[in-house]
Amino acid sequence: MSIILFILIFGLVVISHEFGHMLIAKLNGITVVEFSVGMGPVLFKFHKGGTKYTLRLFPIGGACMFEGEVGYSNDVLSKDSEKSVEKSGTEEKDFVANTDLEKNSGSFLEAKVGARIATVLAGPVFNFILAFFLALIIVGGIGCDLPVISQLSEGGAAEAAGLLTGDEIVSLNGKKIHLYREISFFSMLNGGEDIQVVYERDGKEYSTTIKPLYDKEAGRYYMGILGGYEYTKMDLGGTLLYSVYEVKYQIDNTIKSLQMLVQGKVKKEDVSGPVGMAQAVDTIYNASKPSGAYYIFLNMLSFAILLSANLGVLNLLPLPALDGGRLVFLLIEAVRRKPVPPEKEGIVHFAGFVLLMVLMVFVLFNDLARIF
């Protein structure tokens, strides 16, 4: 059951991403050659509207391939054709006809740079949109964890700072707080620095300073604030607003985690690939099972929000072979008003793809080592 749930969740996130690319491409007249879910051998395929749709064996990715995306641009092809025209004047009419056909063939390379930017950007954006609609289901169903203090650690830092149960945290060090989980995440990353707290009590705002206390057994600093176990139902406006906050929370966490990874604050054991994610689904499923199918469903949606937000952020990184890397070249083209030679861009993306494959092998080995 856990494997089935993982395939469904991962498939939903990947399909959303690739569907974003495909939809915006077709709206801009770009021909989508293939819409693929999964990697490896083809299990099932069909053609519709000039696009081949394929389902592949391994549910660990997907692709949306456009006409003219691979190979030389039409500019390069036109130059080669012009040379042939110089050799034979009788072929000039055929050359003109072929050039016009290529310009109207729906080639990705022939589309306006704005259309190509929108097409590449659509994948990550649709991941954020998916996360928002999944958040709507959760917040509409059970509400959200408002940042209200339900309990204080006796003798803890928050109690010493004058905070009381029932106070609602407004901001921490100037960062707006909307969910209790943001307090927990902030506390977990705090290295002992003083925390400027703005809180609301009886409709009025106050401020204070929390001086976190170090716990030797846990090896970290604590604020001494407990809560977040109760969810508050919202009206329609609140549901929409807090669904946005839910997605923002996941995006912020992803960005912060990436910063910690670059800074060397994240161990290799903390990095997971598909196998690790499948294991996480299994853990969530078994933990939720005693509470019934409804809570299994909600927790799986929550994991899907996390995964979708992660995929959206990761694909926006300005790295070769990712959407962000492609956007860099397109933005350069928009500024220079002429494209980077396709063969040079292709070399960069190929090198990035090779490195990405090496990283995937490392992550897979890391996942397996953690299991066995």
C-alpha positions as CSV (number, residue, x, y, z in Angstrom):
1,M,0.0,0.0,0.0
2,S,2.8,2.4,0.8
3,I,4.5,1.8,-2.6
4,I,1.2,2.4,-4.3
5,L,0.6,5.6,-2.4
6,F,4.2,6.8,-3.2
7,I,3.7,6.1,-6.9
8,L,0.4,8.0,-6.9
9,I,1.8,11.0,-5.0
10,F,5.0,11.2,-7.0
11,G,3.1,10.7,-10.2
12,L,0.6,13.5,-9.4
13,V,3.5,15.9,-8.7
14,V,5.4,15.0,-11.8
15,I,2.3,15.1,-14.0
16,S,1.4,18.6,-12.6
17,H,4.9,19.8,-13.4
18,E,5.0,18.5,-17.0
19,F,1.4,19.5,-17.7
20,G,2.4,23.1,-16.9
21,H,5.1,22.9,-19.5
22,M,2.8,21.3,-22.1
23,L,-0.2,23.6,-21.5
24,I,1.7,26.9,-21.8
25,A,3.7,25.5,-24.8
26,K,0.5,24.6,-26.7
27,L,-1.0,28.0,-25.8
28,N,2.0,29.6,-27.4
29,G,1.9,27.4,-30.6
30,I,4.8,25.2,-29.6
31,T,4.5,21.6,-30.7
32,V,4.8,19.1,-27.9
33,V,6.3,16.0,-29.4
34,E,6.1,13.8,-26.3
35,F,4.6,14.0,-22.8
36,S,6.2,11.3,-20.7
37,V,5.7,10.1,-17.1
38,G,8.4,8.0,-15.6
39,M,11.7,6.8,-16.9
40,G,13.0,3.8,-18.7
41,P,11.1,1.3,-21.0
42,V,7.7,2.4,-22.3
43,L,4.8,0.5,-20.7
44,F,1.9,2.3,-22.4
45,K,1.6,5.0,-25.1
46,F,-1.0,6.7,-27.3
47,H,-1.1,9.7,-29.7
48,K,-3.5,12.6,-29.5
49,G,-3.4,16.1,-30.9
50,G,0.0,15.6,-32.4
51,T,1.6,14.6,-29.1
52,K,2.7,11.1,-28.0
53,Y,1.8,10.3,-24.4
54,T,3.9,7.7,-22.7
55,L,4.0,5.9,-19.3
56,R,7.4,4.4,-18.5
57,L,8.5,1.7,-16.1
58,F,10.3,3.6,-13.3
59,P,8.0,6.3,-11.6
60,I,10.9,8.6,-10.8
61,G,10.5,11.5,-13.2
62,G,9.0,12.7,-16.4
63,A,9.6,14.9,-19.5
64,C,7.8,17.2,-21.9
65,M,9.7,17.4,-25.2
66,F,9.2,20.1,-27.7
67,E,9.7,20.3,-31.5
68,G,13.1,21.6,-32.3
69,E,14.3,21.6,-28.7
70,V,17.2,19.2,-29.4
71,G,19.7,20.0,-32.1
72,Y,20.6,23.1,-34.1
73,S,18.4,26.2,-34.3
74,N,16.6,27.1,-37.5
75,D,19.1,29.9,-37.9
76,V,22.0,27.4,-38.2
77,L,19.9,25.2,-40.6
78,S,19.0,28.3,-42.7
79,K,22.7,29.2,-43.1
80,D,23.5,25.6,-44.4
81,S,20.6,25.9,-46.7
82,E,21.7,29.2,-48.0
83,K,25.0,27.7,-49.0
84,S,23.2,25.1,-51.1
85,V,21.1,27.8,-52.8
86,E,24.3,29.5,-53.9
87,K,25.3,26.3,-55.6
88,S,22.0,25.9,-57.5
89,G,19.7,28.8,-58.3
90,T,17.0,26.3,-59.3
91,E,16.7,25.2,-55.6
92,E,15.9,28.7,-54.3
93,K,12.2,28.3,-54.3
94,D,12.4,25.0,-52.4
95,F,14.7,26.7,-49.9
96,V,12.2,29.5,-49.3
97,A,9.3,27.1,-48.9
98,N,11.2,24.9,-46.4
99,T,12.3,27.9,-44.4
100,D,8.7,29.2,-44.1
101,L,7.6,25.7,-43.1
102,E,10.2,25.5,-40.3
103,K,9.2,28.9,-38.9
104,N,5.6,27.8,-38.7
105,S,6.2,24.2,-37.5
106,G,5.8,24.9,-33.8
107,S,9.5,24.7,-33.1
108,F,10.5,25.6,-29.6
109,L,13.5,27.4,-30.9
110,E,11.4,29.6,-33.3
111,A,9.0,30.7,-30.6
112,K,9.4,34.2,-29.1
113,V,11.7,34.3,-26.2
114,G,8.8,35.4,-23.9
115,A,6.8,32.4,-24.9
116,R,9.8,30.1,-24.2
117,I,10.4,31.7,-20.8
118,A,6.7,31.2,-19.9
119,T,6.8,27.6,-21.1
120,V,9.9,26.7,-19.0
121,L,8.7,28.6,-16.0
122,A,5.3,26.9,-16.1
123,G,6.5,23.6,-14.7
124,P,7.6,24.9,-11.3
125,V,4.7,27.3,-11.1
126,F,2.2,24.5,-11.6
127,N,3.9,22.6,-8.8
128,F,3.1,25.6,-6.5
129,I,-0.4,25.7,-7.9
130,L,-0.9,22.0,-7.1
131,A,0.4,22.5,-3.6
132,F,-2.1,25.3,-3.1
133,F,-5.1,23.2,-4.2
134,L,-3.9,20.3,-2.0
135,A,-3.5,22.8,0.9
136,L,-7.1,24.0,0.3
137,I,-8.4,20.5,1.0
138,I,-6.4,20.2,4.2
139,V,-7.2,23.7,5.6
140,G,-10.8,23.4,4.5
141,G,-11.1,20.0,6.2
142,I,-9.4,20.4,9.5
143,G,-8.2,24.1,9.6
144,C,-4.6,25.2,10.4
145,D,-2.2,25.4,13.4
146,L,-2.3,29.0,14.4
147,P,0.8,30.3,16.3
148,V,-1.0,30.4,19.6
149,I,0.9,29.4,22.8
150,S,-1.0,26.5,24.5
151,Q,1.7,25.6,26.9
152,L,5.0,27.0,28.3
153,S,8.0,25.1,29.5
154,E,8.2,25.7,33.3
155,G,11.2,27.9,33.9
156,G,11.8,28.1,30.2
157,A,13.0,31.1,28.2
158,A,9.6,32.2,26.9
159,E,8.2,32.2,30.5
160,A,11.1,34.3,31.6
161,A,10.4,36.7,28.8
162,G,6.9,37.3,30.1
163,L,4.9,35.3,27.6
164,L,1.6,33.6,28.7
165,T,-0.5,30.8,27.4
166,G,-3.0,32.1,24.9
167,D,-0.6,34.7,23.4
168,E,-0.4,34.6,19.6
169,I,3.1,35.0,18.1
170,V,3.1,37.7,15.3
171,S,6.8,37.8,14.4
172,L,10.2,36.4,15.3
173,N,13.2,38.6,14.6
174,G,11.0,40.6,12.1
175,K,9.8,37.5,10.3
176,K,6.0,37.3,10.1
177,I,4.6,34.1,11.6
178,H,1.4,32.6,10.5
179,L,1.6,28.9,11.5
180,Y,2.8,27.3,14.7
181,R,5.1,25.0,12.7
182,E,7.1,28.2,11.7
183,I,7.8,28.7,15.4
184,S,9.1,25.1,15.8
185,F,11.2,25.4,12.7
186,F,12.6,28.7,13.8
187,S,13.5,27.3,17.2
188,M,15.1,24.2,15.8
189,L,17.5,26.4,13.7
190,N,18.3,28.9,16.4
191,G,21.9,28.8,17.5
192,G,21.3,30.5,20.9
193,E,20.9,34.1,19.6
194,D,18.4,36.4,21.3
195,I,15.0,36.4,19.6
196,Q,12.9,39.6,19.2
197,V,9.3,38.5,19.6
198,V,6.1,40.5,18.7
199,Y,3.0,38.8,20.1
200,E,-0.7,39.6,20.5
201,R,-2.6,39.5,23.8
202,D,-6.2,40.6,24.2
203,G,-6.2,42.3,20.8
204,K,-3.1,44.4,21.5
205,E,0.5,43.9,20.3
206,Y,3.5,43.7,22.6
207,S,7.1,42.9,22.2
208,T,9.7,41.1,24.3
209,T,13.1,39.3,23.9
210,I,13.5,35.6,24.4
211,K,17.0,34.3,25.4
212,P,16.9,30.6,24.4
213,L,18.2,28.1,27.0
214,Y,20.6,25.3,26.0
215,D,19.6,21.7,26.6
216,K,22.7,19.5,27.0
217,E,20.9,16.2,26.4
218,A,19.2,17.4,23.2
219,G,22.3,19.4,22.1
220,R,20.3,22.5,21.1
221,Y,18.7,25.7,22.3
222,Y,15.0,25.9,23.2
223,M,12.6,28.8,23.3
224,G,10.3,27.1,25.8
225,I,7.1,27.5,23.7
226,L,4.7,24.6,23.2
227,G,1.6,24.3,21.2
228,G,0.4,23.6,17.7
229,Y,-1.5,20.5,18.5
230,E,-5.0,22.1,17.9
231,Y,-6.2,23.1,14.5
232,T,-8.6,26.0,14.0
233,K,-11.3,25.9,11.3
234,M,-11.5,28.9,9.0
235,D,-14.1,30.6,6.9
236,L,-13.7,30.7,3.1
237,G,-11.4,33.8,3.1
238,G,-9.3,32.3,5.9
239,T,-9.1,29.0,4.1
240,L,-7.8,30.6,1.0
241,L,-5.3,32.8,2.9
242,Y,-3.9,30.0,5.1
243,S,-3.6,27.7,2.1
244,V,-1.2,30.3,0.7
245,Y,0.6,30.4,4.0
246,E,0.9,26.6,4.0
247,V,2.6,26.6,0.6
248,K,4.8,29.5,1.6
249,Y,5.9,27.6,4.7
250,Q,7.0,24.6,2.6
251,I,8.8,26.8,0.1
252,D,10.6,28.7,2.9
253,N,11.6,25.4,4.5
254,T,13.0,24.1,1.2
255,I,15.0,27.3,0.5
256,K,16.4,27.2,4.1
257,S,17.3,23.5,3.8
258,L,19.2,24.2,0.6
259,Q,21.1,27.1,2.2
260,M,22.0,24.7,5.1
261,L,23.1,22.1,2.6
262,V,25.4,24.6,0.8
263,Q,26.8,25.7,4.2
264,G,27.5,22.1,5.2
265,K,25.0,22.1,8.0
266,V,23.1,19.2,6.5
267,K,24.5,15.7,6.7
268,K,24.4,13.4,3.7
269,E,22.1,11.1,5.7
270,D,19.5,13.9,5.6
271,V,19.3,14.0,1.8
272,S,16.7,11.6,0.3
273,G,15.8,10.5,-3.2
274,P,12.9,8.4,-4.5
275,V,13.7,5.5,-2.2
276,G,14.0,7.7,0.8
277,M,10.7,9.4,-0.1
278,A,9.0,6.0,-0.5
279,Q,10.3,5.1,2.9
280,A,8.9,8.4,4.3
281,V,5.5,7.5,2.8
282,D,5.6,4.1,4.5
283,T,6.4,5.8,7.9
284,I,3.6,8.3,7.5
285,Y,1.1,5.6,6.4
286,N,1.9,3.3,9.4
287,A,1.8,6.3,11.9
288,S,-1.6,7.4,10.4
289,K,-3.2,4.0,10.1
290,P,-4.6,3.8,13.7
291,S,-6.4,7.1,13.2
292,G,-8.3,5.8,10.1
293,A,-8.4,6.4,6.3
294,Y,-9.3,10.1,6.6
295,Y,-6.1,11.0,8.4
296,I,-4.1,8.8,6.1
297,F,-5.5,10.8,3.3
298,L,-4.8,14.2,4.9
299,N,-1.2,13.2,5.8
300,M,-0.5,11.9,2.3
301,L,-1.8,15.3,1.0
302,S,0.5,17.1,3.4
303,F,3.4,15.0,2.1
304,A,2.4,15.8,-1.5
305,I,2.4,19.5,-0.7
306,L,5.9,19.2,0.7
307,L,7.1,17.2,-2.4
308,S,5.4,19.5,-4.9
309,A,6.9,22.7,-3.3
310,N,10.3,21.0,-3.1
311,L,10.2,20.1,-6.8
312,G,9.1,23.6,-7.8
313,V,11.9,25.2,-5.8
314,L,14.6,22.8,-7.0
315,N,13.7,23.2,-10.6
316,L,14.1,27.0,-10.3
317,L,17.7,26.7,-9.2
318,P,20.0,28.2,-11.9
319,L,21.7,24.9,-12.6
320,P,22.2,23.2,-16.0
321,A,19.7,20.6,-17.0
322,L,17.1,22.1,-14.7
323,D,14.3,24.5,-15.6
324,G,16.3,27.3,-13.8
325,G,19.3,26.6,-15.9
326,R,17.3,26.9,-19.1
327,L,15.7,30.1,-17.8
328,V,19.2,31.6,-17.4
329,F,20.0,31.1,-21.1
330,L,16.6,32.5,-22.1
331,L,17.0,35.6,-19.9
332,I,20.5,36.1,-21.4
333,E,18.8,35.9,-24.8
334,A,16.2,38.4,-23.8
335,V,18.8,40.9,-22.7
336,R,21.2,40.3,-25.7
337,R,18.3,40.1,-28.1
338,K,20.0,37.1,-29.7
339,P,20.1,33.5,-28.5
340,V,23.2,31.7,-27.1
341,P,24.4,29.3,-29.8
342,P,22.4,26.1,-29.3
343,E,25.4,23.8,-29.5
344,K,27.1,25.7,-26.6
345,E,24.0,25.7,-24.5
346,G,23.6,22.0,-25.3
347,I,27.1,21.2,-24.0
348,V,26.3,23.0,-20.7
349,H,23.0,21.2,-20.2
350,F,24.6,17.8,-21.1
351,A,27.4,18.4,-18.5
352,G,24.7,19.3,-16.0
353,F,22.7,16.2,-16.9
354,V,25.7,14.0,-16.3
355,L,26.3,15.6,-12.9
356,L,22.6,15.2,-12.1
357,M,22.8,11.5,-12.9
358,V,25.9,11.1,-10.7
359,L,24.0,12.9,-7.9
360,M,21.0,10.6,-8.3
361,V,23.3,7.5,-8.0
362,F,24.8,9.0,-4.9
363,V,21.4,9.7,-3.4
364,L,20.1,6.2,-4.3
365,F,23.2,4.6,-2.6
366,N,22.6,6.9,0.4
367,D,18.9,5.8,0.6
368,L,19.8,2.1,0.4
369,A,22.6,2.4,2.9
370,R,20.2,4.0,5.4
371,I,17.7,1.2,4.9
372,F,20.2,-1.7,5.1
